[in-house]
Amino acid sequence: MVKNKAAGVEERQEAQGHKAEVTVMFADRSTKAGWIRGLLAGAAVLLGAGAAQAQTPVRFSLDWRWEGPAAPFAVALDKGYFKAEGLDVTIDPAAGSREPISRVASGTYDVGFGDVNSLVRFRDENPGTDIKAVMVIYDRPPFALIGRKSRGISKEVSSLQGKKFGAPAADGAYAQWPIFKAVNKVDDSTMKFENVGFPVREPMLAQGEVDAVFGFSMSSYINLKSRGVPADDIVVLQMSDYGVDLYGNTIIVSQKFAQEKPEAVKGLLRAIMKGVQDTVKDPSSAVDAVIKRNDVAKKDVELERLKMVLEQNMITPWVKENGFGGIDKARFAKALDQIGLTFTYKNKPSVEDVFTDQFLPAADQRKVN
């Protein structure tokens, strides 16, 4: 009996030993599993940090507010096209198509969306400022004179005589008036030009305080309609229909940024190209990306504005045939000549001084048909 009792004690001790061994084994496995999980989590954090560090920051200046024509840029942001190219892009509005040029020139912005004709003048007036256009967005410029039939304005240039114009000093369209005047042999001695702010330009025309205004066709036309001016009372004289053979807004970039980060510039243009293609395919959805960035914008208004700029300025016959973003060198050279009709160059640039296609996506990636 003593022997059996001793055997029982041994059995219990052996069982407890096995239990302890199993507990240790589970604890050891749990520790190892926790260690592995921690290692994996740490690796994920490091990979995430590495990915964040790989994103190249890019400060981008629009030419104006978030309105319909800015849809391709909003689409590229929302669909992650910039991020897919390793870019962390911040896009800010501006107060006109000239402002992006001074912003990029000062170094506060890397890239801008601005008027290439103003860029030509800026470069000549500020020797040593090396900014170039790298992608044409408006193949046909939206520069226009917008008037009212009820104020005596018609499609005839002669109807402008003796009239009063709202002419914002910083406006890209007004900047081209000397060219329009020279090409069409206009004597403006009987005309009055009033420097007005952008916010009051269309209201003044709507109220009859001026007879016509200078502006971008899609902006002024839509703004007048939204203020109750009947569409059949609005007359739009597109400068490009009257011998002004210029390009419009382009993507501009500082050469310092382009030289230091050429792949970033190429990636940026690829992303913008995708944004343009998506916008052409589905303008309505593209406008939604704009509306959420502008709480006072109305979808129907901005969609009409976007459709106008797509049809009149962006997807022109030349673009359909040759692809988006590039130039006709002969036409660009003529544009430089036209700028010289009213602007005395200190050192007239060549086409290559102002525009480079070295960062553009391949031709087969720039189709918009």
Salt bridges, closest charged atoms under 4 A:
GLU14 OE2 - HIS18 NE2 3.71
ASP28 OD2 - LYS32 NZ 3.62
GLU67 OE2 - ARG65 NH2 3.20
GLU67 OE1 - ARG305 NE 3.64
ASP78 OD2 - LYS292 NZ 3.02
ASP78 OD1 - ARG293 NH2 2.62
GLU85 OE1 - ARG270 NH2 2.83
ASP92 OD2 - ARG59 NH2 2.80
GLU99 OE2 - ARG103 NE 3.51
ASP130 OD1 - ARG123 NH1 3.46
ASP139 OD1 - ARG331 NH1 3.36
ASP171 OD1 - ARG201 NH1 3.36
ASP188 OD2 - LYS181 NZ 3.13
GLU194 OE1 - LYS164 NZ 3.22
GLU202 OE2 - ARG201 NE 2.97
ASP211 OD1 - ARG151 NE 2.93
ASP233 OD2 - ARG148 NE 2.82
ASP241 OD1 - ARG140 NH2 2.31
ASP245 OD1 - ARG331 NE 3.43
ASP245 OD2 - LYS334 NZ 3.85
GLU260 OE2 - LYS256 NZ 3.02
GLU263 OE2 - LYS266 NZ 3.62
ASP278 OD2 - LYS79 NZ 3.10
ASP288 OD1 - LYS299 NZ 2.91
GLU302 OE1 - ARG305 NE 2.87
GLU304 OE2 - LYS225 NZ 2.91
ASP337 OD1 - LYS348 NZ 2.27
GLU352 OE2 - LYS329 NZ 3.73
